Amino acid sequence: MIRLRNVTRWLLSVAVGATFVVDNQAVGGPEEPLASGLNTAQQKVALFAGGCFWCMESPFEQLRGVFTVESGYTGGNTTNPTYENYAAGGHVEAVRIVYDPSQITYKELLDTFWRQIDPTDAGGQFVDRGSGYTSAVFYEDEEQRIEAEQSKKELASSGRFSKPLVTPILPAKPFYRAEEYHQGFHKKNPFHYTNYRQGSGRDSFLNKVWAQPATTVPNEKELRERLTPLQYEVTQKNGTEPPFNNAYWNNEQEGVYVDIVSGEPLFASTDKFDSGTGWPSFTRPLVPENIVERADWSLLTRRTEVRSRNGNSHLGHVFRDGPLPTGLRYCINSAALRFVPKEQLDQEGLEQFKTLFGTDR
C-alpha cells in the first residue's frame, strides 16, 4: 500500500530535485546533557509519538516555554534508523521537545499531545497505517510516568472518546533525529504540508472530537446590536480595518486579548511585537486550541486565514515572516479583539494567565 505522505514526499523530490541529508544520530536519554548552553535544571525533555511527525511539530513549537521540537525515530531496537527502515527496526515516528519547566509544565504538554492524535487507534494515525505511525508517550523519569498515566486516566474518564484509549505509556529509548528535510517540514514546504494534512483526515477528526458548542456567541441580530459596524464587518464579513488607525496596533499595555464576540482568550501582550504593518502582530496564540486556520484564496494567492474556534470570528491572517522563536506573524484586526489589562484578569475569569506578567495566582 502506498501511503499518502510517501506520495507527497516523492512528488516533492521530483519537483525540487531535492538532495536529502541524512542526520539520524542518536540524541537524548535522561542523562545526556542538553543543548543551547542551559543547564538541565532549565531544560527538560518530552518525547511523544503521534503518527506523522510533520504534523506533530507545529502544535508544540507555538507553546510558550518550548525551546526546540525535533522529528525523529524512537522505541525500536536498531541503531541509526532511516526513513526507509525505521519501522522494520521497531521504531515509531516521534517528536523530541526540549522545554523550560518554569514556563510550561509536562501536564500542559500532555494536554497538547492528546489534542493532536486519535488515542483509540492501535493501527496507525489517520491515513498513515502501520506500526511506525502508532501513538505513544515515552517518559523520561518516574515523575513523567505518573503524570502521563494520570493524564490518560482523566482523558479516558472524560467521555470524549467512545472507544478505549490504546496509546501506550512507555519508558524512553534513544531518540534518533530524522533526516534534515523532515525537520520543520511545515515551514519549508507549506503547500505540500497543507495538502497532506488536509488529505490525511487528521484535522477533520480533531475538529469533530474537540469542537465545543459556541454557546456564548449571540445570534446575528444581537451581534449587529452589540458590535460596531467595523467590528461586525471584520468578524462576520471577513473585512480588514485600516492600518495605523485601529485600537491596538501600538498598544503597549500588559494583558490578554480576547475575541470580541465570544470572549475566548486568543493572544497575550507578551507575544506582541511591532511588525511595522499597522496592525497588532503576535508571534503565537495564547491558547492554540482557540485558533482555527483556513486556506484563503480571496486575493488569488494562498494565504492562511485565522479565526476563533468558539466565536468563529475572522481575526486576520498568519504569515511565516515573523521573529524568533516561532518565525510566525499573526496579523490581527483590532476590531476582532478586546483587550483585558493584567489588573482585570481576575474580574474576567482569566486569572490563570496572571503568571505571564509576574503576578501570583
VOBA-1610 file (N, C-alpha, C; in pm, whole numbers, padded with zeros to 5 digits, always signed):
BEGIN
Met+00084-00120+00000Met+00000+00000+00000Met+00087+00125+00000Ile+00055+00221-00086Ile+00129+00347-00093Ile+00067+00446+00003Arg+00145+00495+00096Arg+00092+00590+00192Arg+00088+00729+00130Leu-00012+00807+00169Leu-00030+00942+00114Leu+00095+01025+00134Arg+00158+01016+00251Arg+00273+01101+00275Arg+00392+01059+00191Asn+00406+00929+00164Asn+00516+00885+00078Asn+00500+00940-00063Val+00374+00948-00111Val+00349+01008-00242Val+00386+01155-00239Thr+00348+01224-00132Thr+00383+01365-00119Thr+00534+01383-00121Arg+00605+01299-00050Arg+00750+01310-00044Arg+00812+01287-00182Trp+00759+01187-00256Trp+00813+01158-00388Trp+00788+01275-00482Leu+00667+01330-00481Leu+00636+01444-00566Leu+00725+01563-00534Leu+00751+01582-00405Leu+00837+01693-00364Leu+00978+01675-00417Ser+01030+01553-00407Ser+01167+01530-00452Ser+01180+01550-00603Val+01076+01510-00678Val+01079+01530-00823Val+01072+01678-00856Ala+00986+01749-00782Ala+00962+01890-00813Ala+01084+01977-00788Val+01156+01951-00681Val+01266+02040-00645Val+01402+01978-00665Gly+01405+01852-00710Gly+01534+01787-00727Gly+01611+01780-00598Ala+01540+01751-00487Ala+01599+01763-00354Ala+01706+01657-00332Thr+01813+01699-00265Thr+01911+01606-00213Thr+01888+01597-00063Phe+01849+01479-00015Phe+01811+01464+00123Phe+01934+01431+00208Val+01953+01509+00314Val+02068+01492+00401Val+02030+01407+00520Val+02095+01297+00537Val+02065+01210+00650Val+02130+01266+00775Asp+02052+01273+00883Asp+02102+01329+01007Asp+02051+01246+01123Asn+02055+01112+01107Asn+01990+01023+01201Asn+02086+00979+01312Gln+02131+01077+01390Gln+02219+01046+01501Gln+02139+01035+01629Ala+02183+00948+01717Ala+02112+00929+01843Ala+02122+01055+01928Val+02008+01093+01985Val+02000+01211+02070Val+01922+01173+02194Gly+01960+01228+02307Gly+01873+01220+02423Gly+01906+01106+02516Gly+01806+01075+02597Gly+01826+00989+02711Gly+01833+01077+02833Pro+01780+01034+02946Pro+01770+01120+03063Pro+01902+01176+03113Glu+02013+01107+03086Glu+02141+01151+03143Glu+02222+01239+03049Glu+02175+01254+02924Glu+02257+01329+02828Glu+02242+01479+02849Pro+02354+01554+02853Pro+02344+01700+02866Pro+02265+01757+02749Leu+02193+01864+02774Leu+02111+01926+02672Leu+02185+02040+02605Ala+02126+02085+02494Ala+02193+02186+02411Ala+02160+02327+02459Ser+02207+02425+02383Ser+02176+02567+02397Ser+02246+02636+02513Gly+02338+02569+02580Gly+02413+02634+02686Gly+02338+02649+02817Leu+02220+02587+02827Leu+02144+02594+02951Leu+02161+02464+03028Asn+02159+02473+03161Asn+02178+02352+03240Asn+02049+02271+03247Thr+02059+02149+03299Thr+01945+02059+03299Thr+01833+02106+03389Ala+01862+02194+03484Ala+01756+02248+03568Ala+01666+02343+03488Gln+01719+02400+03381Gln+01644+02493+03298Gln+01575+02424+03180Gln+01613+02300+03152Gln+01558+02229+03037Gln+01515+02089+03076Lys+01406+02045+03019Lys+01364+01906+03029Lys+01321+01859+02891Val+01306+01728+02879Val+01272+01667+02750Val+01139+01594+02762Ala+01056+01610+02660Ala+00933+01531+02646Ala+00939+01461+02511Leu+00891+01339+02507Leu+00902+01257+02386Leu+00765+01197+02356Phe+00708+01234+02240Phe+00574+01189+02204Phe+00575+01133+02061Ala+00496+01029+02039Ala+00471+00975+01906Ala+00324+00995+01874Gly+00297+01056+01760Gly+00158+01085+01723Gly+00131+01063+01576Gly+00191+00960+01520Gly+00179+00941+01375Gly+00278+01030+01303Cys+00241+01078+01187Cys+00329+01161+01104Cys+00393+01273+01185Phe+00526+01273+01194Phe+00590+01376+01276Phe+00586+01514+01212Trp+00558+01521+01082Trp+00538+01653+01022Trp+00427+01729+01094Cys+00322+01656+01130Cys+00203+01719+01191Cys+00219+01743+01341Met+00322+01689+01401Met+00337+01700+01546Met+00431+01812+01589Glu+00503+01871+01495Glu+00598+01977+01533Glu+00528+02108+01565Ser+00445+02154+01473Ser+00387+02288+01484Ser+00308+02313+01613Pro+00223+02220+01659Pro+00146+02247+01781Pro+00232+02274+01902Phe+00348+02211+01910Phe+00436+02231+02026Phe+00526+02352+02008Glu+00567+02381+01885Glu+00652+02497+01860Glu+00584+02627+01904Gln+00453+02630+01900Gln+00380+02752+01931Gln+00369+02777+02081Leu+00403+02679+02162Leu+00382+02691+02306Leu+00493+02770+02374Arg+00455+02856+02462Arg+00550+02934+02541Arg+00630+02837+02630Gly+00761+02855+02634Gly+00845+02771+02716Gly+00907+02654+02642Val+00870+02634+02516Val+00929+02527+02434Val+01048+02583+02358Phe+01165+02521+02377Phe+01287+02567+02310Phe+01300+02510+02169Thr+01292+02377+02159Thr+01310+02311+02029Thr+01213+02195+02016Val+01178+02164+01891Val+01099+02046+01859Val+01166+01979+01740Glu+01207+01854+01757Glu+01275+01780+01652Glu+01196+01655+01615Ser+01196+01622+01487Ser+01135+01498+01440Ser+01240+01387+01440Gly+01195+01265+01469Gly+01289+01154+01469Gly+01221+01020+01491Tyr+01303+00923+01525Tyr+01258+00785+01541Tyr+01299+00735+01679Thr+01212+00657+01741Thr+01244+00603+01873Thr+01158+00480+01900Gly+01195+00409+02008Gly+01115+00297+02054Gly+01155+00162+02000Gly+01250+00160+01904Gly+01288+00034+01841Gly+01413-00027+01899Asn+01466-00124+01825Asn+01583-00200+01872Asn+01703-00189+01779Thr+01696-00105+01677Thr+01809-00088+01586Thr+01872+00049+01609Thr+01994+00065+01564Thr+02064+00192+01578Thr+02068+00265+01444Asn+02069+00397+01453Asn+02075+00483+01334Asn+01971+00448+01228Pro+01845+00440+01265Pro+01741+00412+01166Pro+01727+00528+01068Thr+01674+00498+00951Thr+01645+00598+00849Thr+01497+00594+00816Tyr+01452+00687+00735Tyr+01311+00690+00695Tyr+01272+00561+00623Glu+01368+00499+00555Glu+01339+00380+00478Glu+01328+00255+00565Asn+01392+00253+00683Asn+01394+00126+00759Asn+01355+00138+00905Tyr+01309+00257+00949Tyr+01283+00272+01092Tyr+01173+00179+01143Ala+01067+00161+01064Ala+00956+00077+01109Ala+00999-00069+01121Ala+01084-00113+01028Ala+01132-00251+01033Ala+01213-00276+01159Gly+01274-00172+01213Gly+01351-00186+01336Gly+01270-00166+01462Gly+01138-00155+01447Gly+01052-00141+01562Gly+01034+00001+01611His+01084+00099+01535His+01073+00240+01576His+00941+00301+01531Val+00905+00411+01594Val+00791+00491+01553Val+00838+00633+01526Glu+00762+00707+01446Glu+00792+00847+01427Glu+00754+00924+01554Ala+00840+01015+01596Ala+00817+01085+01722Ala+00874+01226+01715Val+00837+01307+01812Val+00897+01440+01828Val+00961+01450+01966Arg+01078+01510+01968Arg+01151+01534+02093Arg+01143+01682+02125Ile+01086+01714+02238Ile+01058+01852+02278Ile+01148+01890+02395Val+01224+01995+02378Val+01304+02050+02488Val+01232+02174+02538Tyr+01202+02175+02669Tyr+01120+02282+02723Tyr+01171+02329+02858Asp+01123+02447+02896Asp+01158+02508+03024Asp+01045+02480+03122Pro+01067+02395+03224Pro+00959+02359+03316Pro+00910+02474+03403Ser+00986+02585+03406Ser+00938+02701+03482Ser+00837+02782+03403Gln+00829+02755+03271Gln+00735+02828+03185Gln+00618+02742+03139Ile+00640+02612+03125Ile+00534+02522+03081Ile+00553+02389+03150Thr+00444+02330+03195Thr+00452+02204+03268Thr+00440+02085+03174Tyr+00483+01970+03223Tyr+00470+01847+03146Tyr+00322+01815+03123Lys+00238+01845+03221Lys+00095+01823+03205Lys+00038+01905+03090Glu+00084+02029+03077Glu+00038+02112+02966Glu+00082+02055+02832Leu+00202+01998+02827Leu+00248+01933+02704Leu+00163+01810+02674Leu+00129+01734+02777Leu+00042+01618+02759Leu-00095+01660+02706Asp-00149+01767+02761Asp-00279+01816+02715Asp-00274+01850+02566Thr-00164+01913+02523Thr-00149+01944+02381Thr-00134+01817+02299Phe-00060+01720+02350Phe-00039+01594+02278Phe-00170+01523+02250Trp-00255+01508+02353Trp-00380+01435+02335Trp-00468+01501+02230Arg-00455+01633+02214Arg-00539+01706+02120Arg-00489+01697+01976Gln-00379+01622+01954Gln-00325+01608+01818Gln-00349+01470+01759Ile-00397+01375+01836Ile-00398+01235+01792Ile-00535+01172+01812Asp-00548+01050+01758Asp-00661+00962+01790Asp-00607+00854+01883Pro-00626+00867+02014Pro-00567+00772+02109Pro-00639+00638+02113Thr-00745+00622+02031Thr-00816+00494+02027Thr-00771+00406+01911Asp-00677+00454+01831Asp-00634+00384+01709Asp-00502+00311+01734Ala-00506+00179+01733Ala-00385+00099+01757Ala-00312+00063+01628Gly-00369+00099+01513Gly-00309+00056+01387Gly-00237+00163+01310Gly-00224+00283+01368Gly-00159+00394+01300Gly-00229+00522+01340Gln-00218+00624+01258Gln-00285+00750+01283Gln-00340+00804+01151Phe-00473+00809+01145Phe-00542+00867+01031Phe-00506+00792+00903Val-00464+00860+00797Val-00442+00790+00671Val-00317+00702+00674Asp-00225+00729+00766Asp-00099+00653+00773Asp-00117+00530+00862Arg-00100+00416+00803Arg-00125+00291+00874Arg+00005+00215+00894Gly+00011+00136+00998Gly+00129+00056+01026Gly+00192+00092+01159Ser+00277+00006+01208Ser+00336+00021+01341Ser+00418+00147+01355Gly+00479+00194+01247Gly+00565+00312+01254Gly+00489+00440+01278Tyr+00356+00435+01262Tyr+00274+00555+01278Tyr+00185+00549+01402Thr+00209+00454+01490Thr+00126+00445+01610Thr+00166+00551+01712Ser+00076+00578+01805Ser+00099+00682+01906Ser+00158+00623+02033Ala+00227+00707+02109Ala+00286+00664+02237Ala+00335+00786+02313Val+00337+00774+02445Val+00406+00868+02532Val+00528+00796+02587Phe+00646+00855+02569Phe+00771+00797+02620Phe+00818+00882+02738Tyr+00815+00826+02858Tyr+00850+00904+02976Tyr+00999+00896+03006Glu+01054+01009+03050Glu+01197+01020+03079Glu+01230+00984+03224Asp+01133+00993+03313Asp+01157+00963+03454Asp+01026+00922+03520Glu+01032+00886+03648Glu+00914+00839+03718Glu+00807+00947+03731Glu+00850+01070+03749Glu+00754+01179+03760Glu+00672+01193+03632Gln+00739+01185+03517Gln+00667+01192+03390Gln+00573+01073+03373Arg+00618+00954+03416Arg+00532+00836+03404Arg+00402+00854+03482Ile+00413+00902+03605Ile+00295+00921+03689Ile+00201+01024+03628Glu+00259+01135+03580Glu+00177+01240+03520Glu+00109+01191+03392Ala+00182+01114+03312Ala+00124+01063+03187Ala+00011+00964+03215Glu+00030+00876+03312Glu-00074+00780+03347Glu-00199+00853+03398Gln-00178+00956+03480Gln-00291+01030+03534Gln-00364+01107+03424Ser-00286+01167+03333Ser-00345+01242+03223Ser-00429+01151+03134Lys-00378+01033+03106Lys-00452+00936+03023Lys-00580+00892+03094Lys-00569+00871+03225Lys-00686+00829+03303Lys-00794+00936+03300Glu-00754+01062+03316Glu-00851+01171+03314Glu-00918+01183+03178Leu-00840+01165+03071Leu-00898+01172+02937Leu-00997+01058+02915Ala-00961+00939+02961Ala-01049+00824+02943Ala-01182+00843+03017Ser-01175+00905+03134Ser-01297+00923+03215Ser-01379+01044+03171Ser-01324+01124+03079Ser-01395+01245+03036Ser-01513+01214+02947Gly-01516+01096+02887Gly-01624+01059+02797Gly-01610+01117+02658Arg-01496+01180+02628Arg-01480+01242+02496Arg-01467+01136+02386Phe-01412+01020+02421Phe-01397+00913+02324Phe-01487+00796+02363Ser-01553+00738+02265Ser-01644+00627+02292Ser-01573+00493+02298Lys-01449+00488+02247Lys-01372+00364+02247Lys-01257+00374+02348Pro-01201+00261+02392Pro-01091+00264+02489Pro-00967+00334+02431Leu-00891+00398+02519Leu-00765+00461+02479Leu-00657+00355+02475Val-00585+00346+02363Val-00484+00242+02345Val-00342+00298+02337Thr-00326+00429+02345Thr-00192+00488+02338Thr-00110+00441+02459Pro+00001+00371+02436Pro+00080+00321+02549Pro+00168+00429+02610Ile+00203+00409+02736Ile+00297+00495+02807Ile+00419+00410+02840Leu+00531+00444+02778Leu+00648+00356+02775Leu+00772+00430+02821Pro+00871+00357+02875Pro+00998+00422+02909Pro+01071+00469+02784Ala+01136+00584+02793Ala+01205+00641+02679Ala+01323+00554+02637Lys+01340+00545+02506Lys+01456+00480+02446Lys+01533+00586+02368Pro+01651+00552+02318Pro+01727+00651+02241Pro+01644+00709+02127Phe+01660+00837+02109Phe+01589+00911+02004Phe+01688+00942+01892Tyr+01652+00908+01769Tyr+01738+00931+01654Tyr+01677+01042+01568Arg+01749+01150+01555Arg+01700+01265+01480Arg+01680+01225+01334Ala+01566+01259+01278Ala+01535+01223+01140Ala+01614+01308+01042Glu+01609+01270+00916Glu+01677+01340+00810Glu+01638+01487+00808Glu+01729+01570+00762Glu+01710+01714+00772Glu+01587+01764+00697Tyr+01551+01701+00587Tyr+01436+01751+00511Tyr+01305+01732+00586His+01305+01646+00689His+01185+01628+00771His+01171+01739+00875Gln+01282+01799+00917Gln+01277+01897+01025Gln+01206+02024+00980Gly+01106+02067+01056Gly+01032+02188+01021Gly+00968+02180+00884Phe+00918+02063+00847Phe+00864+02045+00712Phe+00749+02141+00684His+00669+02171+00786His+00554+02260+00766His+00598+02401+00729Lys+00722+02439+00765Lys+00775+02570+00728Lys+00845+02566+00593Lys+00919+02460+00569Lys+00997+02451+00445Lys+00908+02427+00322Asn+00803+02350+00340Asn+00718+02311+00229Asn+00570+02325+00268Pro+00525+02448+00293Pro+00388+02467+00345Pro+00280+02415+00252Phe+00299+02427+00120Phe+00196+02382+00027Phe+00178+02231+00036His+00288+02157+00030His+00281+02011+00038His+00230+01967+00176Tyr+00276+02036+00280Tyr+00232+02003+00415Tyr+00082+02022+00430Thr+00031+02135+00381Thr-00112+02163+00394Thr-00195+02061+00318Asn-00152+02027+00196Asn-00224+01928+00118Asn-00224+01792+00187Tyr-00108+01754+00240Tyr-00101+01626+00310Tyr-00190+01626+00434Arg-00179+01730+00513Arg-00253+01734+00640Arg-00404+01732+00616Gln-00450+01811+00519Gln-00593+01813+00490Gln-00640+01678+00437Gly-00558+01615+00353Gly-00596+01486+00296Gly-00588+01371+00393Ser-00511+01388+00501Ser-00490+01278+00595Ser-00612+01251+00682Gly-00700+01348+00697Gly-00815+01332+00785Gly-00790+01370+00929Arg-00668+01413+00960Arg-00635+01447+01098Arg-00718+01566+01148Asp-00718+01674+01072Asp-00785+01795+01119Asp-00936+01776+01131Ser-00997+01709+01035Ser-01141+01688+01042Ser-01178+01605+01165Phe-01095+01507+01197Phe-01119+01426+01317Phe-01104+01509+01444Leu-00995+01584+01453Leu-00970+01663+01573Leu-01076+01771+01593Asn-01116+01836+01484Asn-01218+01939+01495Asn-01350+01879+01544Lys-01382+01759+01499Lys-01505+01694+01542Lys-01499+01654+01689Val-01386+01597+01730Val-01374+01546+01867Val-01364+01659+01968Trp-01287+01763+01934Trp-01257+01866+02033Trp-01341+01992+02017Ala-01427+01996+01916Ala-01511+02113+01899Ala-01603+02130+02019Gln-01617+02253+02065Gln-01706+02284+02176Gln-01819+02373+02125Pro-01941+02353+02175Pro-02052+02437+02132Pro-02024+02585+02160Ala-02051+02668+02065Ala-02027+02812+02082Ala-02147+02876+02152Thr-02170+02835+02276Thr-02289+02877+02348Thr-02285+03025+02383Thr-02166+03085+02381Thr-02155+03225+02420Thr-02172+03320+02301Val-02188+03265+02182Val-02195+03350+02063Val-02339+03395+02040Pro-02365+03525+02033Pro-02500+03575+02009Pro-02546+03546+01866Asn-02675+03559+01843Asn-02725+03545+01706Asn-02696+03672+01626Glu-02731+03670+01497Glu-02694+03781+01409Glu-02755+03913+01455Lys-02881+03909+01497Lys-02946+04032+01543Lys-02873+04091+01664Glu-02837+04005+01758Glu-02765+04050+01877Glu-02627+04103+01841Leu-02561+04036+01744Leu-02428+04080+01702Leu-02436+04220+01642Arg-02533+04244+01558Arg-02545+04376+01494Arg-02572+04485+01598Glu-02644+04448+01704Glu-02673+04545+01808Glu-02553+04570+01898Arg-02475+04466+01920Arg-02366+04475+02017Arg-02237+04527+01956Leu-02209+04491+01831Leu-02083+04526+01768Leu-02096+04659+01693Thr-01984+04728+01681Thr-01981+04845+01594Thr-01986+04798+01449Pro-02022+04885+01355Pro-02023+04843+01214Pro-01889+04784+01169Leu-01778+04844+01214Leu-01647+04792+01174Leu-01622+04654+01236Gln-01655+04637+01364Gln-01637+04507+01429Gln-01719+04399+01359Tyr-01840+04433+01320Tyr-01926+04337+01251Tyr-01868+04304+01113Glu-01824+04406+01040Glu-01768+04385+00907Glu-01644+04296+00912Val-01558+04318+01010Val-01435+04240+01021Val-01465+04097+01064Thr-01537+04079+01174Thr-01555+03945+01231Thr-01652+03858+01153Gln-01757+03920+01096Gln-01861+03841+01031Gln-01851+03839+00879Lys-01785+03940+00822Lys-01777+03951+00676Lys-01634+03944+00624Asn-01543+03903+00711Asn-01402+03886+00672Asn-01339+04017+00625Gly-01380+04127+00687Gly-01326+04257+00648Gly-01188+04284+00706Thr-01130+04396+00665Thr-00998+04438+00715Thr-01005+04585+00753Glu-00960+04617+00872Glu-00961+04756+00919Glu-00841+04832+00865Pro-00842+04964+00870Pro-00728+05042+00821Pro-00604+05021+00908Pro-00487+05012+00848Pro-00364+05004+00927Pro-00332+05137+00993Phe-00264+05132+01106Phe-00221+05250+01181Phe-00338+05337+01228Asn-00458+05286+01215Asn-00576+05362+01259Asn-00675+05265+01323Asn-00626+05195+01424Asn-00708+05098+01494Asn-00665+05093+01641Ala-00740+05026+01722Ala-00727+05040+01867Ala-00595+04988+01924Tyr-00542+04878+01871Tyr-00434+04810+01943Tyr-00302+04798+01868Trp-00290+04857+01750Trp-00166+04835+01674Trp-00043+04882+01751Asn-00057+04988+01833Asn+00057+05037+01911Asn+00030+05032+02061Asn-00062+04945+02101Asn-00090+04928+02244Asn+00027+04859+02313Glu+00081+04917+02417Glu+00196+04861+02487Glu+00161+04815+02628Gln+00034+04817+02664Gln-00008+04770+02795Gln+00009+04618+02806Glu+00027+04570+02929Glu+00036+04427+02953Glu-00105+04372+02977Gly-00132+04259+02914Gly-00262+04198+02931Gly-00291+04093+02825Val-00418+04056+02816Val-00462+03948+02729Val-00565+04001+02631Tyr-00557+03954+02506Tyr-00653+03991+02403Tyr-00752+03876+02384Val-00882+03907+02395Val-00985+03805+02379Val-01070+03835+02257Asp-01145+03734+02211Asp-01234+03751+02096Asp-01347+03847+02133Ile-01370+03945+02050Ile-01473+04046+02075Ile-01612+03983+02080Val-01630+03869+02015Val-01762+03803+02009Val-01782+03707+02126Ser-01689+03612+02142Ser-01709+03505+02240Ser-01637+03527+02372Gly-01535+03612+02372Gly-01458+03634+02493Gly-01350+03531+02517Glu-01330+03436+02425Glu-01227+03334+02446Glu-01088+03398+02433Pro-00993+03360+02519Pro-00859+03419+02514Pro-00784+03376+02389Leu-00719+03473+02323Leu-00654+03445+02195Leu-00505+03476+02195Phe-00466+03596+02243Phe-00327+03638+02237Phe-00290+03712+02365Ala-00159+03722+02389Ala-00109+03793+02507Ala-00010+03901+02465Ser-00002+04004+02546Ser+00092+04113+02516Ser+00236+04065+02520Thr+00264+03957+02592Thr+00399+03903+02600Thr+00448+03849+02467Asp+00356+03822+02374Asp+00392+03771+02241Asp+00368+03875+02132Lys+00337+03998+02170Lys+00308+04103+02074Lys+00438+04172+02032Phe+00447+04212+01906Phe+00565+04281+01857Phe+00525+04383+01751Asp+00612+04478+01727Asp+00587+04581+01626Asp+00634+04529+01490Ser+00539+04493+01406Ser+00573+04437+01274Ser+00588+04545+01169Gly+00552+04670+01203Gly+00560+04778+01107Gly+00445+04780+01008Thr+00346+04694+01027Thr+00235+04684+00932Thr+00118+04775+00969Gly+00111+04817+01097Gly-00001+04898+01141Gly-00116+04818+01198Trp-00098+04686+01213Trp-00197+04601+01278Trp-00131+04530+01396Pro-00207+04493+01499Pro-00149+04414+01609Pro-00089+04285+01555Ser+00033+04255+01597Ser+00100+04135+01548Ser+00154+04055+01665Phe+00142+03922+01656Phe+00182+03832+01764Phe+00263+03717+01706Thr+00354+03664+01787Thr+00436+03552+01741Thr+00368+03418+01759Arg+00265+03413+01844Arg+00196+03286+01868Arg+00063+03313+01938Pro-00029+03216+01934Pro-00153+03231+02010Pro-00128+03206+02158Leu-00211+03263+02241Leu-00205+03235+02384Leu-00260+03096+02412Val-00369+03060+02348Val-00430+02927+02362Val-00446+02871+02220Pro-00352+02789+02173Pro-00357+02741+02035Pro-00489+02673+01998Glu-00552+02607+02095Glu-00677+02537+02066Glu-00790+02633+02028Asn-00776+02761+02063Asn-00881+02858+02031Asn-00864+02920+01893Ile-00762+02877+01820Ile-00732+02933+01688Ile-00759+02827+01580Val-00830+02867+01476Val-00855+02780+01361Val-00792+02846+01238Glu-00717+02769+01161Glu-00654+02819+01039Glu-00725+02762+00916Arg-00747+02847+00818Arg-00813+02805+00694Arg-00741+02865+00574Ala-00741+02792+00464Ala-00683+02844+00340Ala-00771+02957+00287Asp-00709+03065+00243Asp-00779+03183+00192Asp-00722+03219+00056Trp-00806+03207-00049Trp-00765+03237-00186Trp-00831+03365-00238Ser-00880+03450-00149Ser-00958+03567-00189Ser-00878+03667-00271Leu-00747+03669-00256Leu-00663+03761-00333Leu-00589+03689-00445Leu-00642+03573-00485Leu-00585+03492-00595Leu-00448+03436-00563Thr-00412+03438-00438Thr-00290+03373-00392Thr-00322+03313-00256Arg-00255+03205-00221Arg-00292+03137-00098Arg-00240+03212+00024Arg-00331+03246+00114Arg-00295+03295+00247Arg-00360+03204+00351Thr-00318+03218+00476Thr-00377+03138+00583Thr-00459+03228+00674Glu-00588+03212+00665Glu-00678+03291+00749Glu-00677+03237+00891Val-00696+03325+00989Val-00705+03288+01129Val-00843+03326+01181Arg-00912+03229+01243Arg-01043+03251+01302Arg-01043+03201+01447Ser-01135+03251+01526Ser-01151+03198+01662Ser-01239+03074+01656Arg-01209+02977+01742Arg-01280+02850+01735Arg-01426+02863+01779Asn-01449+02917+01898Asn-01585+02923+01950Asn-01665+03039+01891Gly-01602+03155+01877Gly-01672+03269+01820Gly-01686+03263+01670Asn-01601+03184+01604Asn-01596+03178+01457Asn-01577+03316+01397Ser-01504+03401+01468Ser-01476+03536+01418Ser-01357+03534+01324His-01367+03609+01215His-01248+03633+01133His-01156+03725+01212Leu-01032+03681+01233Leu-00935+03759+01311Leu-00833+03829+01223Gly-00785+03759+01122Gly-00679+03812+01036Gly-00611+03698+00962His-00478+03705+00952His-00402+03603+00882His-00271+03576+00955Val-00214+03459+00930Val-00083+03426+00986Val+00015+03410+00871Phe+00135+03467+00890Phe+00241+03463+00788Phe+00368+03405+00851Arg+00453+03353+00766Arg+00576+03290+00814Arg+00697+03382+00797Asp+00679+03508+00834Asp+00789+03605+00825Asp+00808+03677+00958Gly+00768+03613+01066Gly+00780+03674+01197Gly+00914+03648+01262Pro+00936+03703+01380Pro+01063+03686+01451Pro+01070+03553+01525Leu+01187+03521+01574Leu+01202+03404+01659Leu+01128+03428+01790Pro+01085+03324+01862Pro+01124+03185+01840Pro+01036+03108+01743Thr+00922+03162+01701Thr+00830+03084+01618Thr+00847+03110+01469Gly+00896+03229+01432Gly+00902+03266+01291Gly+00767+03299+01232Leu+00666+03316+01318Leu+00531+03342+01272Leu+00489+03486+01301Arg+00399+03538+01217Arg+00340+03671+01240Arg+00189+03658+01226Tyr+00123+03659+01341Tyr-00022+03661+01341Tyr-00065+03806+01328Cys-00111+03843+01210Cys-00152+03980+01179Cys-00302+03990+01202Ile-00343+04058+01309Ile-00479+04050+01359Ile-00546+04187+01356Asn-00674+04190+01324Asn-00752+04312+01328Asn-00787+04349+01473Ser-00762+04473+01510Ser-00802+04520+01642Ser-00952+04505+01663Ala-01029+04524+01555Ala-01175+04519+01565Ala-01227+04382+01605Ala-01143+04279+01592Ala-01184+04144+01631Ala-01148+04113+01776Leu-01082+04208+01843Leu-01027+04182+01975Leu-01085+04275+02081Arg-01077+04230+02204Arg-01100+04315+02320Arg-00983+04295+02415Phe-00925+04403+02462Phe-00806+04394+02546Phe-00845+04393+02693Val-00787+04298+02768Val-00809+04288+02913Val-00677+04317+02983Pro-00661+04432+03049Pro-00536+04462+03119Pro-00508+04359+03228Lys-00382+04341+03261Lys-00344+04239+03358Lys-00412+04260+03492Glu-00443+04385+03527Glu-00506+04414+03655Glu-00652+04367+03659Gln-00711+04337+03544Gln-00851+04298+03539Gln-00873+04151+03504Leu-00764+04073+03503Leu-00776+03933+03463Leu-00867+03855+03558Asp-00856+03882+03688Asp-00943+03814+03785Asp-01090+03840+03755Gln-01123+03963+03729Gln-01261+04002+03705Gln-01318+03933+03582Glu-01231+03903+03485Glu-01275+03846+03357Glu-01267+03693+03356Gly-01229+03633+03471Gly-01215+03488+03475Gly-01093+03437+03403Leu-00992+03523+03390Leu-00869+03488+03318Leu-00749+03482+03413Glu-00775+03451+03539Glu-00669+03454+03640Glu-00557+03356+03613Gln-00584+03251+03532Gln-00478+03154+03503Gln-00363+03213+03423Phe-00386+03332+03363Phe-00283+03395+03282Phe-00203+03502+03359Lys-00232+03518+03486Lys-00163+03622+03563Lys-00013+03599+03575Thr+00028+03471+03575Thr+00170+03440+03590Thr+00252+03487+03470Leu+00188+03515+03358Leu+00261+03567+03243Leu+00326+03701+03274Phe+00267+03770+03369Phe+00312+03908+03399Phe+00374+03918+03538Gly+00424+03804+03588Gly+00491+03803+03718Gly+00399+03827+03833Thr+00272+03791+03816Thr+00172+03813+03920Thr+00131+03679+03978Asp+00123+03670+04109Asp+00080+03547+04174Asp-00064+03517+04140Arg-00095+03389+04147Arg-00234+03347+04124Arg-00323+03396+04239
//
